[in-house]
Amino acid sequence: MPGATAVVIDVIRATSTIVEALASGARAVYPTLSSDEAIRLVNSLGREDTLLCGERKGLRIEGFDLGNSPLEFTPERVADKRLVMSTTNGTRAFLASEDADRVVAASLLNLSAVSLTVRESDRLVFVCAGKEDRFSLDDALCAGLIIEKLSNAEDAEVQLDDASKAAVALAKAYPVEPQLLSQTAAGAALVKVGLGADLERCADVDRYSLVPEMHERIIRLPDDV
């Protein structure tokens, strides 16, 4: 990670939700490894302007203010709030990346914006959160779409390892649509618990042009860093 820009991806759903939350006016997102850590942090920050967010097995953690559904993170709920978040896969991926020189949050919602933001980086590491330590098609597909955009840019000089080449092949093979996401392990699990509506939002390519960045374990928009 040192010397690299880390592009953290958790399409279903943490990075999609983080992008949605900051687009809705949230001040910052604080990723944590566990629900206990999240509770300790929210208590230290103060409950007046801080919300406790997170999920386990797709569902909101009992006693938390919000879960991990992008549809929950509306301006009415999160504007000008700090969000302490713990999710099964996504927040772990951010904290695993903290030694990188730069850490950005990528999803299908901000695909093109991420591609533009990182194109001058000397070295990129794509950190796909996956599902419970396993490969996930949705995250690899998103990475492949970003790499494809970088490779197609004018005067691009992009060197790919085998995993990146495989991700680009996935991007060429699969269309981005809610139906595809519903066929992934993470998407099918959401449908099973009644949260299939999230997939339409997670598949909304380039809905936003913002790129959240993490500094010192706090994810904000660059102008707020």
C-alpha positions in Angstrom: 0.0 0.0 0.0 2.7 2.6 0.8 3.2 4.8 -2.3 0.0 3.7 -3.9 -3.5 5.1 -4.4 -6.0 2.6 -3.0 -9.4 2.4 -4.7 -11.8 0.8 -2.3 -14.8 -0.9 -3.8 -17.9 -2.4 -2.1 -20.7 -2.0 -4.7 -23.2 -3.9 -2.5 -23.2 -1.8 -0.5 -20.7 0.2 1.7 -19.1 2.4 -0.9 -22.4 3.0 -2.7 -23.9 4.1 0.6 -20.9 6.3 1.5 -21.2 8.1 -1.8 -24.9 8.5 -1.3 -24.5 9.7 2.3 -21.9 12.4 1.4 -24.0 13.5 -1.7 -26.9 13.9 0.8 -24.8 16.3 2.9 -23.3 14.1 5.6 -20.1 15.7 7.0 -18.0 12.6 7.3 -18.0 8.8 7.6 -15.9 7.0 10.2 -15.4 3.4 9.3 -14.9 0.9 12.1 -14.0 -2.8 12.3 -16.7 -3.9 14.8 -20.0 -2.8 16.2 -18.4 -2.4 19.7 -15.8 -0.1 18.2 -18.5 1.9 16.5 -20.5 2.3 19.7 -17.4 3.5 21.6 -16.5 6.0 18.9 -20.0 7.5 18.6 -20.1 8.0 22.3 -16.8 9.8 22.3 -17.8 12.0 19.4 -21.2 12.8 20.9 -24.7 11.7 19.9 -26.1 15.2 19.2 -24.8 15.3 15.6 -23.5 11.8 15.1 -25.4 8.7 13.8 -24.5 5.1 14.3 -24.8 3.1 11.1 -24.1 -0.5 10.2 -25.3 -4.0 9.2 -24.7 -7.6 9.8 -26.0 -10.2 7.3 -27.4 -7.2 5.4 -29.7 -6.0 8.1 -29.4 -2.9 10.4 -27.6 -3.7 13.7 -30.0 -3.7 16.5 -29.9 -0.3 18.3 -28.2 1.5 15.4 -29.7 4.6 13.8 -29.3 3.4 10.2 -28.3 0.3 8.4 -26.3 0.1 5.2 -28.9 0.8 2.6 -28.1 3.8 0.3 -31.9 4.5 0.2 -31.8 5.3 3.9 -29.2 8.0 3.6 -31.4 10.9 2.5 -30.6 14.6 3.1 -33.4 14.6 5.7 -31.6 11.9 7.7 -27.9 12.6 7.3 -27.3 16.2 6.3 -24.6 17.8 8.4 -24.3 14.6 10.5 -21.2 12.6 11.2 -21.7 8.9 10.5 -19.9 6.1 12.4 -20.2 3.0 10.3 -19.5 -0.7 10.7 -20.3 -3.2 7.9 -19.4 -6.8 7.2 -17.0 -6.2 4.3 -16.7 -2.5 3.3 -15.4 -0.8 6.4 -12.8 -3.5 6.8 -11.6 -2.8 3.3 -11.1 0.9 4.1 -9.1 0.1 7.3 -7.0 -2.5 5.5 -6.0 0.3 3.0 -5.0 3.0 5.5 -1.3 2.7 4.8 -1.8 3.8 1.2 -0.7 7.3 0.2 -4.3 8.0 -0.9 -7.6 6.1 -0.3 -10.7 6.8 -2.4 -14.1 5.3 -2.3 -15.4 3.9 -5.6 -18.8 2.5 -6.7 -20.8 2.4 -9.8 -22.5 5.6 -8.6 -19.3 7.6 -9.1 -17.5 5.4 -11.6 -16.4 8.1 -14.1 -15.5 10.6 -11.4 -13.1 8.1 -9.8 -11.5 7.3 -13.1 -10.7 11.0 -13.6 -9.5 11.5 -10.1 -7.0 8.7 -10.0 -5.7 8.8 -13.6 -2.5 10.6 -12.7 -1.6 8.1 -10.0 1.7 6.2 -10.5 0.3 3.1 -8.9 -3.2 2.0 -8.2 -4.3 -0.8 -5.9 -7.9 -1.9 -6.3 -9.3 -3.2 -3.0 -12.4 -5.2 -3.7 -14.2 -5.8 -0.4 -15.8 -9.0 -1.6 -18.3 -10.9 0.5 -17.1 -12.5 3.7 -13.5 -12.8 2.4 -14.5 -14.3 -0.9 -14.4 -12.9 -4.5 -17.4 -10.9 -5.6 -18.4 -10.3 -9.2 -19.9 -6.9 -8.5 -16.7 -5.4 -7.0 -14.4 -6.9 -9.7 -16.8 -5.6 -12.4 -16.6 -2.1 -11.0 -12.8 -2.3 -10.8 -12.7 -3.5 -14.4 -14.9 -0.6 -15.6 -12.6 1.9 -14.0 -9.4 0.2 -15.4 -11.1 0.1 -18.8 -11.7 3.9 -18.7 -8.1 4.5 -17.6 -6.8 2.3 -20.4 -8.9 4.1 -23.0 -7.9 7.6 -22.0 -5.8 9.6 -24.4 -2.1 9.1 -24.0 -2.7 6.3 -21.5 0.2 4.2 -20.4 -1.4 1.5 -18.2 0.4 -1.7 -17.1 -2.0 -4.4 -15.8 -1.4 -7.4 -13.7 -3.3 -10.6 -14.3 -6.1 -9.8 -11.9 -6.6 -6.4 -13.5 -6.8 -8.0 -17.0 -9.4 -10.4 -15.6 -11.4 -7.5 -14.2 -11.4 -5.8 -17.5 -12.6 -9.0 -19.2 -15.5 -9.1 -16.7 -16.3 -5.5 -17.6 -16.5 -6.3 -21.2 -18.6 -9.5 -20.6 -21.3 -8.3 -18.2 -23.8 -5.4 -18.5 -24.3 -3.2 -15.4 -27.9 -3.6 -14.4 -29.9 -4.4 -11.2 -30.7 -7.9 -12.5 -27.0 -8.8 -12.8 -26.4 -7.5 -9.2 -29.3 -9.7 -8.0 -27.5 -12.7 -9.3 -24.3 -12.1 -7.3 -23.9 -13.6 -3.9 -24.2 -10.3 -2.1 -27.2 -9.2 -4.3 -29.0 -12.5 -3.8 -28.5 -12.2 0.0 -30.1 -8.7 -0.1 -33.1 -9.9 -2.1 -33.5 -12.7 0.5 -33.8 -10.2 3.4 -36.2 -7.9 1.5 -33.7 -5.2 0.5 -33.6 -5.9 -3.3 -34.6 -2.3 -4.0 -31.1 -1.3 -3.0 -29.7 -2.9 -6.1 -31.3 -0.5 -8.5 -29.6 2.4 -6.7 -26.2 0.5 -6.5 -26.4 -0.1 -10.3 -27.1 3.6 -11.1 -23.8 4.3 -13.0 -22.5 7.9 -12.7 -25.3 9.2 -10.6 -22.8 11.4 -8.8 -19.5 13.2 -9.7 -18.0 13.2 -6.2 -15.1 11.1 -4.9 -14.9 10.5 -1.2 -11.4 10.2 0.3 -10.2 8.7 3.6 -7.6 10.5 5.7 -6.8 9.4 9.2 -9.7 7.0 9.2 -12.2 9.6 8.3 -13.9 9.6 4.9 -14.9 13.0 3.5 -15.2 14.9 0.2 -11.8 16.4 -0.7 -13.0 20.0 -0.2 -13.9 19.1 3.4 -10.5 17.5 4.3 
